[in-house]
Amino acid sequence: MKRWLWLLLSVIVLAPLAWAAFAPIEPPTRDELFEIPKGTYARRMAGDKVEILPDTIHLTLGLNDQLLLRNLDDVPQQFGPVLVMPGQSFRLPFEVASTYSFACTAHASGQMSIVVAPTPARGWPTLKWRWQQWTSKKENR
């Protein structure tokens, strides 16, 4: 009887882990949205240290590999070679895993890096990716 209990507990614990490691990852959207809030430029000109974007944005090919910038501010914002007008959005898809650097007027330093990781392989890499996504969402709440 004791052996069956251990077997049952093992299945209860290991089955979800196996699913998380081998099930396909199907995100609801491939966009990673960042918004530039209204008044960002005015606050920066008033001397406020405005931190609206992280120094580095992490994306993953095939999962969340499209950066979506939405300019809700009253002034245009420069992102790389693109001028994003007030009220406009700009979507930048990535097709190659690499580290990219862009000039960005919405960022306090004027620069932003985007690290695009390859699609995680099945097994431990997928399990690790799911864990990182889950823990980062908990931190952002």
C-alpha positions in Angstrom: 0.0 0.0 0.0 2.8 2.4 0.9 4.4 1.8 -2.5 1.2 2.8 -4.3 1.0 6.0 -2.3 4.5 7.0 -3.3 3.8 6.1 -6.9 0.6 8.2 -6.9 2.4 11.2 -5.3 5.2 10.9 -7.9 2.7 11.0 -10.7 1.0 14.0 -9.2 4.2 15.9 -9.0 6.0 14.7 -12.1 3.1 14.8 -14.6 2.7 18.7 -14.5 6.5 19.1 -14.8 6.6 16.8 -17.8 3.8 18.7 -19.4 5.5 22.0 -18.7 8.7 20.7 -20.3 7.3 19.1 -23.4 4.0 20.8 -24.3 4.2 23.5 -27.0 4.4 27.1 -25.9 1.5 29.0 -27.3 1.5 32.6 -26.1 -1.7 34.6 -26.6 0.3 37.3 -28.5 3.8 37.7 -29.8 3.9 41.4 -28.9 5.9 42.7 -25.9 4.1 46.0 -25.2 5.8 49.1 -23.7 4.0 52.3 -23.4 5.4 55.8 -23.2 3.0 57.6 -20.8 1.5 61.0 -21.4 3.7 63.7 -19.9 7.0 61.8 -20.1 8.7 64.5 -22.0 7.4 67.3 -19.8 8.5 65.5 -16.6 11.9 64.9 -18.0 12.3 68.6 -19.0 11.2 69.6 -15.5 14.1 67.6 -14.1 12.4 64.4 -13.0 14.3 61.2 -13.5 11.7 59.3 -15.5 12.3 55.5 -15.8 9.6 54.2 -18.1 11.5 51.6 -20.0 14.0 49.0 -18.7 17.7 49.2 -19.8 17.3 45.9 -21.5 14.2 44.2 -22.9 14.3 40.4 -23.2 12.4 38.7 -26.1 12.3 35.1 -27.3 12.0 34.1 -31.0 8.7 32.6 -32.0 7.1 33.5 -28.6 7.4 37.2 -27.7 9.6 38.4 -30.6 7.8 41.6 -31.5 8.5 44.8 -29.7 5.4 47.1 -29.6 6.0 50.7 -28.5 3.0 52.8 -28.0 3.6 56.6 -27.7 0.9 58.1 -25.4 3.0 61.2 -24.8 2.4 64.6 -26.3 5.6 64.7 -28.3 7.2 62.4 -30.9 9.7 59.9 -29.6 12.7 58.6 -31.5 13.4 54.8 -31.5 16.3 53.9 -33.7 15.6 55.3 -37.1 11.9 55.6 -36.5 10.0 58.6 -35.2 6.9 57.5 -33.3 4.3 60.3 -33.3 2.0 61.0 -30.4 -0.8 58.4 -30.3 1.0 56.1 -32.7 2.3 52.6 -32.1 5.4 51.0 -33.7 5.9 47.3 -34.0 9.4 45.9 -34.5 9.5 42.1 -35.2 12.8 40.2 -34.7 13.8 37.2 -36.7 17.3 36.5 -35.5 18.5 35.8 -32.0 21.0 38.5 -31.0 21.5 41.6 -28.9 20.4 44.8 -30.5 21.1 48.4 -29.4 18.9 51.4 -30.3 18.9 55.1 -29.7 15.7 55.9 -27.8 14.5 59.3 -26.6 12.0 57.8 -24.2 14.8 56.1 -22.3 16.6 58.1 -19.6 20.0 57.1 -21.0 19.0 57.7 -24.6 19.9 54.0 -25.4 18.1 50.7 -25.1 19.2 47.1 -25.6 17.0 44.3 -26.8 18.2 40.8 -26.2 16.4 38.2 -28.4 16.9 34.7 -27.2 16.4 31.6 -29.4 13.3 29.6 -29.1 13.7 27.2 -26.2 14.2 23.6 -27.1 11.8 21.0 -25.6 12.6 19.7 -22.2 14.6 21.6 -19.6 15.0 24.8 -21.7 11.2 25.0 -22.1 10.7 24.3 -18.4 13.2 27.0 -17.5 11.6 29.5 -19.9 8.1 28.8 -18.4 9.5 29.3 -14.9 11.2 32.6 -15.8 8.0 33.9 -17.4 5.9 32.9 -14.4 8.3 34.5 -11.9 8.7 37.7 -13.9 4.9 38.1 -14.0 4.7 37.6 -10.3 7.4 40.3 -9.8 5.5 42.8 -12.0 2.3 42.5 -10.1 
